Every structure is written in structure tokens, then in C-alpha cells.
């Protein structure tokens, strides 16, 4: 099983993501303060980023690792603004997996689709994979993706992740760490996004609850 989550220390500093087997807790972080240097995810697919939207934004090309499949449900809705949030968040999640496989914590796509606490946390989390010599494989399904817009212009995004078929893999040996399915294979995420001057919805903070009853099958 593989996961994104935040440590309790993130409540006092910035959000810090770490690897977890089947453990985890519900933690949070804030995007109220701008962090210096940090301003700089229903069809399975392991192919490069889908055709870029006609919004005039020059987006980085994101390519998932071989054998890595990310499913997003829903991918789109009947609202163009909501679709933009869902698209850019999906690309952020894809960028994380790409950075893990490339063993590059400071990839262009990560800084393109995230900032502040989420960017710094993602860099550290990907760094954990680099240190352990691991990448990701299998299928992770992100479902019940719901967007709500705030008066300050930001967007709140909640969704569930089914990691029951997503695993870590040793890069050198190719051995996959297959973990048993349990209630902790399902994670609830609550994220905040803000639209930058270029028109990209960047993820700025994320909190999670592993084993959440909301996401159980």
C-alpha cells in the first residue's frame, strides 16, 4: 500500500508527507502563510498527460511510471470551473507519481501544480521514496471527488482514495511490496487549491484520514 498523508508536526510547521504501510492518522495543515521558496489527480491510463485543455496554458508533460494506473471518478462534471479544479488536482497527483519514478523530488510538474505547504510536503515525501530506492505500481482509484468554492476565491476538494491495489516497488530488484487489503486501504482527503496568475489551480494544503468510514466499500 502507498499513501500520501501528513504528520502531526505539520500542525505546528508545514505539512510533511511520509510513507506509511497500512498505518496513518487524521492530520491537517494550513495555507494561510506564504512559505518562502514554495511559490515557484474515469478511465484508467498509464499514458502521458491527456490532451492539454484549450486554455492557453503551457503545461509540463506528465508521464506516469510503467505499470502505474490512476483512476479519477469523476474526471469531469457539467461545470467548467469545477472541471478545471479536478483536472489540475489530478495532474498534481500524477506529478507526484512521476517524480517518484524519476527519483526527482523537485520536478517541474510538482512546483507547477502545487505550492506552499503542499509543495514542500510533496518534495519531502518523494524524497522518502528516493532514499528507500522505491517507486510506485498498481492501481489507485480516486473517487467521490467534490469541489466547493469559497468567497476568497479558493476551492475546497474532498475525495477518497482506494489504495487496495496500489503498492511500492523496489527499483533495483523489481520486487513489489504487496500488502493485505484492510479498512486502512481507503483514505479520505480534504485539500485546498488556489488559482495562480497563470490560471492553474495549485494544491496548497492537504489533510487525510486513513481508514475513514466515508470511503469504505
C-alpha positions in Angstrom: 0.0 0.0 0.0 1.2 3.5 -0.7 -0.2 6.8 0.6 0.0 10.5 1.0 -0.6 11.7 4.5 0.5 14.5 6.9 2.3 14.3 10.2 1.1 15.8 13.4 4.1 18.2 13.3 2.5 19.8 10.2 0.0 21.5 12.5 2.9 23.5 14.0 5.1 23.9 10.9 4.4 22.9 7.3 2.6 19.8 6.1 5.1 16.9 5.9 4.2 13.8 3.9 5.6 10.4 4.7 5.5 6.8 3.7 3.1 4.6 5.6 2.5 0.9 5.2 -1.1 0.4 6.4 -1.0 2.9 9.3 -1.9 6.5 9.3 -3.8 9.2 11.2 -6.0 12.2 10.5 -4.0 15.4 10.5 -4.2 18.9 9.0 -2.2 21.8 7.8 -2.8 25.5 7.0 -2.1 27.5 3.9 -2.6 30.9 5.5 1.0 31.9 5.4 3.1 32.1 2.2 6.2 29.9 2.5 9.3 31.4 1.0 10.6 29.5 -2.0 7.4 27.4 -2.3 5.7 29.7 -4.8 7.9 28.8 -7.7 -5.2 13.9 -9.8 -13.0 7.5 -15.0 -10.7 5.8 -17.3 -7.6 4.0 -16.2 -4.5 5.3 -18.0 -0.7 4.8 -17.7 -0.1 7.1 -20.7 1.3 10.7 -20.8 -0.8 13.6 -19.8 -4.1 13.7 -21.8 -4.5 16.3 -24.5 -4.0 19.7 -23.0 -7.1 21.9 -22.5 -7.6 24.8 -24.8 -6.9 27.4 -22.1 -3.6 28.7 -23.5 -1.5 27.5 -20.5 1.8 25.9 -21.3 1.7 22.9 -19.1 4.5 20.4 -18.3 4.2 17.0 -19.8 3.5 14.4 -17.1 4.1 10.7 -17.7 3.2 8.0 -15.2 5.6 5.1 -14.4 5.1 1.9 -16.3 2.5 -0.2 -14.5 1.1 2.7 -12.6 -2.6 3.5 -13.2 -4.5 6.3 -11.6 -8.3 6.4 -12.0 -10.3 9.6 -11.3 -14.0 9.5 -10.7 -15.4 11.8 -11.8 -12.9 13.3 -14.2 -15.4 16.0 -15.3 -18.7 17.5 -14.3 -21.2 19.8 -16.0 -19.3 22.9 -14.7 -16.2 24.2 -16.5 -14.8 25.8 -13.3 -15.2 22.6 -11.3 -13.6 20.7 -14.2 -10.5 22.9 -14.1 -10.0 22.2 -10.4 -10.5 18.5 -10.8 -8.1 18.4 -13.8 -5.3 20.4 -12.1 -5.5 18.4 -8.9 -5.4 15.1 -10.9 -2.3 16.4 -12.6 -0.8 17.2 -9.2 -1.3 13.6 -8.1 0.1 12.3 -11.4 3.1 14.7 -11.0 3.8 13.1 -7.6 4.0 9.6 -9.1 6.1 10.8 -12.0 8.6 12.5 -9.5 8.8 9.3 -7.5 9.6 7.2 -10.6 12.1 9.8 -11.9 13.6 10.0 -8.3 13.3 13.7 -8.6 11.7 15.5 -5.6 12.0 18.9 -7.2 10.4 18.1 -10.6 9.0 20.9 -12.7 5.4 19.4 -12.6 5.3 19.3 -8.8 6.1 23.0 -8.5 3.7 23.8 -11.4 0.7 22.1 -9.7 1.4 22.8 -6.0 2.7 25.5 -3.8 3.3 26.4 -0.1 2.8 23.6 2.4 1.7 21.0 -0.2 4.7 21.7 -2.5 7.2 21.4 0.4 5.4 18.3 1.7 5.4 16.6 -1.7 9.2 17.3 -2.1 9.9 15.7 1.2 7.6 12.8 0.6 9.1 12.0 -2.8 12.5 12.3 -1.2 11.5 9.4 1.1 11.0 7.2 -2.0 14.4 8.3 -3.3 16.0 7.4 0.0 14.4 4.0 0.1 15.0 3.3 -3.6 11.3 2.7 -4.3 8.8 3.6 -6.9 5.0 3.0 -7.2 3.0 0.5 -9.2 -0.5 -0.9 -9.4 -3.8 1.0 -9.5 -5.1 3.7 -7.2 -8.7 5.0 -7.7 -9.7 8.4 -6.6 -13.5 8.7 -6.2 -16.3 10.9 -4.8 -14.3 14.0 -5.9 -16.3 17.0 -4.8 -15.4 20.7 -5.2 -16.7 23.7 -3.2 -15.7 27.3 -3.9 -15.1 29.8 -1.1 -15.7 33.5 -1.1 -11.9 34.2 -1.1 -11.6 32.6 -4.5 -10.0 29.3 -3.3 -11.5 25.9 -3.8 -12.0 23.0 -1.4 -11.7 19.5 -2.8 -12.6 16.3 -1.0 -12.2 12.8 -2.3 -11.5 9.2 -1.3 -8.6 7.0 -2.4 -8.7 3.3 -2.9 -5.2 2.1 -2.4 -6.1 -1.6 -2.1 -4.3 -2.3 -5.5 -1.5 0.3 -5.3 1.9 -0.7 -4.0 5.5 0.3 -3.7 8.2 -1.4 -5.7 12.0 -1.7 -5.2 13.6 -0.1 -8.2 16.7 -2.3 -8.2 15.1 -5.7 -7.6 11.7 -5.0 -9.1 10.1 -6.6 -6.0 6.6 -5.4 -5.3 5.6 -4.9 -1.6 2.1 -6.4 -1.8 0.2 -5.5 1.4 -3.2 -7.0 2.5 -6.4 -5.1 2.0 -7.9 -3.6 5.1 -10.0 -0.6 6.1 -6.8 1.4 6.0 -6.6 0.8 2.3 -9.1 3.6 2.0 -8.2 7.3 2.7 -10.3 10.4 2.8 -8.6 13.6 1.6 -9.5 17.2 2.2 -7.5 19.7 0.1 -7.3 23.4 -0.6 -6.5 24.9 -4.1 -5.8 28.4 -5.3 -5.8 29.7 -8.8 -2.5 31.4 -9.7 -1.9 34.2 -12.1 -1.3 31.8 -15.0 -4.7 30.2 -14.4 -3.5 27.0 -12.8 -5.3 25.6 -9.7 -2.4 24.7 -7.4 -2.9 22.5 -4.4 -1.8 24.4 -1.3 -2.7 22.1 1.6 -3.9 18.6 2.2 -5.2 16.6 5.2 -6.1 13.0 5.3 -7.9 10.4 7.4 -6.8 6.8 6.8 -9.5 4.2 7.3 -12.2 6.8 7.1 -15.7 5.3 7.3 -16.7 7.7 4.5 -14.6 5.8 2.0 -15.2 2.2 2.9 -16.6 0.0 0.1 
